[in-house]
Amino acid sequence: MGIFIVFSKLKKIVQTLKFPSTKYSTILDYTSHSLVTNLWNCDFMAPIENTLTKGAQVLDVGTGEGAWVISCAERFPMSTFIGVDASLYFPLVPKVKFMNAHFLKTDILEGLALEDNTFDFVHLRCITLIFTDEEWSNKVIKELIRVCKPGGWIEIVELDCQYINQGPVHLNLCNQSKRFFLENNVHSIAGEDIAFYLKQTGAVCEINEELRVVPFHGSKLGKSFADHQIKFMQAYKDILPGILGMDEKQWEDTLKTIRKELSVHKTESIMRRIYCKVNPKQSVI
Ligand SMILES: C[S@@+](CC[C@H](N)C(=O)[O-])C[C@H]1O[C@@H](n2cnc3c(N)ncnc32)[C@H](O)[C@@H]1O
């Protein structure tokens, strides 16, 4: 398949996630893939389309169900796509088979089980609220650069967990959750810092940042984002109510109120797409 995966580098996966993925949340990945694609009207913005058409090596980190990998593998049959994730869900894989889409369980915090300078394009999307600031700057970003070829492109897409026009119940829930995440050094608007983390490595150039407003109201897309937001919170029913000191009934009522508030208050958020080129003469940092 054109790349050399060093299985011997695979280390024991340690569950260190502050806000771990749940089976239910990965089932939502495919929905979120179509919402995010609709919002941006593209799968990526890095100027890599011609390279992918001719044939390239592509990595998707935190691939979840592999929806992005499968969609791109179908569109660019000459390229090879590898989706990696710390969890072994990949439930779409047995149903949808593409010879150029492969999946591997490996944890970026442990060091990806992949060779240096391997990929023409490295993509990471929607891993908000999982990594601490220190993990973003000292591990995640450096690992993305390590596996990307000199002259290759890196693209990161993240949702800011900071909202515009919130209702009181939603605001209260966000403030309390934010406190919990900060106590664990997880920054809920990590997306804001990604361009800075990339720049401070000195290993990348041509850093671009694009923003889109994510609506949780109004149009069909806005309503779908609102429904998805509530389902995402429901997926964490074993974690969030405990943090907030709520029982199951209070939690369910809170979610119903938040769903109404998203629409009434016309709540919105920001999604960022940051893409940059690894310095053409870059050796591994
Ligand atoms: C919300 S899902 C996003 C899935 C996909 N990127 C998308 O946009 O549809 C986040 C994924 O990141 C994975 N993940 C979390 N921590 C990780 C780590 N340390 N290394 C690799 N994957 C990780 C989770 O298992 C989960 O599948």
The ligand as an ORCA input file, in Angstrom:
! r2SCAN-3c Opt
* xyz 0 1
  C     -15.400     13.469     17.711
  S     -14.476     12.154     17.016
  C     -14.031     12.883     15.425
  C     -14.039     11.865     14.322
  C     -13.632     12.390     12.945
  N     -12.338     13.047     12.960
  C     -14.671     13.307     12.314
  O     -14.411     14.507     12.207
  O     -15.751     12.819     11.948
  C     -12.892     12.236     17.869
  C     -12.051     10.971     17.628
  O     -10.734     11.208     18.143
  C     -10.253      9.979     18.669
  N      -9.127     10.214     19.599
  C      -9.195     10.754     20.830
  N      -7.970     10.804     21.388
  C      -7.113     10.281     20.489
  C      -5.717     10.042     20.503
  N      -4.976     10.331     21.573
  N      -5.134      9.481     19.411
  C      -5.892      9.148     18.321
  N      -7.229      9.337     18.272
  C      -7.840      9.897     19.330
  C     -11.487      9.407     19.371
  O     -11.375      8.015     19.615
  C     -12.607      9.754     18.361
  O     -12.834      8.713     17.445
*
